[in-house]
Structures are given as structure tokens and as C-alpha cells.
Amino acid sequence: MDIHIRPAVEENDFAAMQKIFREVIRNGDSYVFYADTPEEDAREYWFGQGVRSFVAEDSSGILGMYKLIQNQRDRGSHVANASFMIHQKHRARGLGTLLGKHSLAEAKKSGFLAMQFNFVISANIPAVRLWEKLGFFIAGTLPKAFRHEKLGLTDVYVMYRLLDDI
Ligand SMILES: CC(C)(COP(=O)(O)OP(=O)(O)OC[C@H]1O[C@@H](n2cnc3c(N)ncnc32)[C@H](O)[C@@H]1OP(=O)(O)O)[C@@H](O)C(=O)NCCC(=O)NCCS
């Protein structure tokens, strides 16, 4: 795989990133956003204050992206949070693993001590498996916290890992 991961540049990358964002949220199975989420909300999500976004690209363009942010302010600011989206066409080829590892290294480099995912849909098997593979554990289950497009009320996991070994 000839994939390059780099910081996202709003002016150049947002259009391509928005396409992936739209495609992901349309399915209603992995993120809380409704399909008609306004463009400005998407922009804020990927480029708002305190957000650092990264894209994975090859010669054909942007294939996926993630964002890194503090999970909490002040006394919780040593814990990172990240969100990932890979274009449907490019999934199950190792890109998620690549971006996940990149985010852990980037979080460690930035001084974070841990990473927390607040809202992993329990039915999102590729995501749960990926995060477990990358050392996260399920810290807790939020019963029926997500209204899944197809499955209805669905449990959500909080997943967590320290960054000591990164
Ligand atoms: C979750 C997501 C980021 C994974 O990205 P990906 O590029 O498909 O992941 P990879 O190819 O690196 O696969 C990672 C692991 O996921 C698991 N996996 C991937 N696709 C799978 C599938 N269809 N069924 C079961 N497990 C799967 C495997 O354990 C795989 O590890 P392995 O290849 O070592 O066995 C991607 O599917 C995605 O963007 N989904 C939509 C948005 C989303 O759910 N984001 C995460 C929210 S928490």
C-alpha cells in the first residue's frame, strides 16, 4: 500500500473529507449524525477549535481520515479522543489499522497519557475488533444509547487504553 498520512488542510481537503463524512453518516450505523447534518457542522467537527485532523491518501486522492482532540478540558485534558472514517470502497484493507496506529503515535507525541472512545456502536464489529486489536478495552456499556438505522436501540461501548506502551 502506497499510503501517505498527513495533517488535513481545510481549504484543500474539506470537500473530499465531506464526501466521506456524508457517505459514512448516511448509513446511520456508526455515528450519531443525521444524514442531513449541515455542512458547517461537518466543518466544525473536522476543523473546529482544538481539533487536529489527518488524512490518508494515495495517488487517487483521500481515502480516509481521523481527528484527534482532547477528550475533556482541564483535569481531563491528558486523555485524547479520536474519530475515524474510511471511504467504504477502501475498507478492510488495513487503512483503519494504519490510521489507528498513527493516531496513537500522534497522541503520545502530543503528550496525551491515554485515549478514550466515547461512543463505539456495539454492532459496529469492524470498529470494535479494530480497537481491541490496537489495545483498547471495553470500559463500559451504555445500554440502548444509539438509535441504529437498521437495528433500532443499540448498546454503545466506551473504549479506553493507556499510552504507556506506545
Ligand atoms: C471502522 C473502520 C475505521 C475500520 O477501517 P478499515 O480500514 O476497514 O480497517 P482495517 O482494514 O484496518 O481492519 C481492521 C480490523 O477490523 C476488523 N475488520 C475489518 N473489517 C471487518 C469486517 N468486515 N468484519 C469483521 N471484522 C472486520 C479486523 O479485525 C481487522 O483486523 P485484521 O485485518 O488484522 O483482521 C472503517 O470500517 C470505517 O470507517 N467505518 C465507518 C466509520 C466507523 O465506523 N468509524 C469508527 C467509529 S468507532
The ligand as an SDF file (V2000), in Angstrom:
LIG
                    3D

 48 50  0  0  0  0  0  0  0  0999 V2000
  -14.0620    1.0530   11.4070 C   0  0  0  0  0  0  0  0  0  0  0  0
  -13.1660    1.4060   10.2330 C   0  0  0  0  0  0  0  0  0  0  0  0
  -12.4250    2.6920   10.5810 C   0  0  0  0  0  0  0  0  0  0  0  0
  -12.1630    0.2630   10.0470 C   0  0  0  0  0  0  0  0  0  0  0  0
  -11.3200    0.5960    8.9750 O   0  0  0  0  0  0  0  0  0  0  0  0
  -10.7550   -0.5000    7.9660 P   0  0  0  0  0  0  0  0  0  0  0  0
   -9.8270    0.1680    7.0380 O   0  0  0  0  0  0  0  0  0  0  0  0
  -11.8570   -1.2440    7.3760 O   0  0  0  0  0  0  0  0  0  0  0  0
   -9.9410   -1.4200    9.0000 O   0  0  0  0  0  0  0  0  0  0  0  0
   -8.8120   -2.4910    8.6660 P   0  0  0  0  0  0  0  0  0  0  0  0
   -8.8650   -2.9350    7.2650 O   0  0  0  0  0  0  0  0  0  0  0  0
   -7.5190   -1.9540    9.1830 O   0  0  0  0  0  0  0  0  0  0  0  0
   -9.2730   -3.6900    9.5960 O   0  0  0  0  0  0  0  0  0  0  0  0
   -9.0370   -3.6130   10.9640 C   0  0  0  0  0  0  0  0  0  0  0  0
   -9.6350   -4.7800   11.7310 C   0  0  0  0  0  0  0  0  0  0  0  0
  -11.0300   -4.6510   11.7340 O   0  0  0  0  0  0  0  0  0  0  0  0
  -11.5970   -5.9440   11.6430 C   0  0  0  0  0  0  0  0  0  0  0  0
  -12.4510   -5.8990   10.4660 N   0  0  0  0  0  0  0  0  0  0  0  0
  -12.3480   -5.0970    9.3690 C   0  0  0  0  0  0  0  0  0  0  0  0
  -13.3680   -5.3320    8.5350 N   0  0  0  0  0  0  0  0  0  0  0  0
  -14.1110   -6.2770    9.1170 C   0  0  0  0  0  0  0  0  0  0  0  0
  -15.3140   -6.9070    8.7840 C   0  0  0  0  0  0  0  0  0  0  0  0
  -15.9640   -6.6110    7.6490 N   0  0  0  0  0  0  0  0  0  0  0  0
  -15.8230   -7.8430    9.6350 N   0  0  0  0  0  0  0  0  0  0  0  0
  -15.1910   -8.1350   10.7810 C   0  0  0  0  0  0  0  0  0  0  0  0
  -14.0490   -7.5450   11.1700 N   0  0  0  0  0  0  0  0  0  0  0  0
  -13.5270   -6.6410   10.3610 C   0  0  0  0  0  0  0  0  0  0  0  0
  -10.4970   -6.9400   11.6000 C   0  0  0  0  0  0  0  0  0  0  0  0
  -10.2320   -7.3730   12.9220 O   0  0  0  0  0  0  0  0  0  0  0  0
   -9.3590   -6.1080   11.0890 C   0  0  0  0  0  0  0  0  0  0  0  0
   -8.1400   -6.5430   11.5890 O   0  0  0  0  0  0  0  0  0  0  0  0
   -7.3080   -7.6590   10.7520 P   0  0  0  0  0  0  0  0  0  0  0  0
   -7.3030   -7.1950    9.3250 O   0  0  0  0  0  0  0  0  0  0  0  0
   -5.9800   -7.6420   11.3960 O   0  0  0  0  0  0  0  0  0  0  0  0
   -8.0790   -8.8980   10.9640 O   0  0  0  0  0  0  0  0  0  0  0  0
  -13.9610    1.5520    8.9100 C   0  0  0  0  0  0  0  0  0  0  0  0
  -14.7060    0.3860    8.7250 O   0  0  0  0  0  0  0  0  0  0  0  0
  -14.8990    2.7400    8.8600 C   0  0  0  0  0  0  0  0  0  0  0  0
  -14.5030    3.8520    8.5080 O   0  0  0  0  0  0  0  0  0  0  0  0
  -16.1780    2.5070    9.1940 N   0  0  0  0  0  0  0  0  0  0  0  0
  -17.2030    3.5700    9.1680 C   0  0  0  0  0  0  0  0  0  0  0  0
  -16.9790    4.6000   10.2320 C   0  0  0  0  0  0  0  0  0  0  0  0
  -16.7100    3.9640   11.5750 C   0  0  0  0  0  0  0  0  0  0  0  0
  -17.3450    3.0030   11.9700 O   0  0  0  0  0  0  0  0  0  0  0  0
  -15.7350    4.5430   12.3170 N   0  0  0  0  0  0  0  0  0  0  0  0
  -15.3510    4.0750   13.6220 C   0  0  0  0  0  0  0  0  0  0  0  0
  -16.3070    4.5300   14.6330 C   0  0  0  0  0  0  0  0  0  0  0  0
  -15.8790    3.9440   16.2780 S   0  0  0  0  0  0  0  0  0  0  0  0
  1  2  1  0
  2  3  1  0
  2  4  1  0
  2 36  1  0
  4  5  1  0
  5  6  1  0
  6  7  2  0
  6  8  1  0
  6  9  1  0
  9 10  1  0
 10 11  2  0
 10 12  1  0
 10 13  1  0
 13 14  1  0
 14 15  1  0
 15 16  1  0
 15 30  1  0
 16 17  1  0
 17 18  1  0
 17 28  1  0
 18 19  1  0
 18 27  1  0
 19 20  2  0
 20 21  1  0
 21 22  1  0
 21 27  2  0
 22 23  1  0
 22 24  2  0
 24 25  1  0
 25 26  2  0
 26 27  1  0
 28 29  1  0
 28 30  1  0
 30 31  1  0
 31 32  1  0
 32 33  2  0
 32 34  1  0
 32 35  1  0
 36 37  1  0
 36 38  1  0
 38 39  2  0
 38 40  1  0
 40 41  1  0
 41 42  1  0
 42 43  1  0
 43 44  2  0
 43 45  1  0
 45 46  1  0
 46 47  1  0
 47 48  1  0
M  END
$$$$
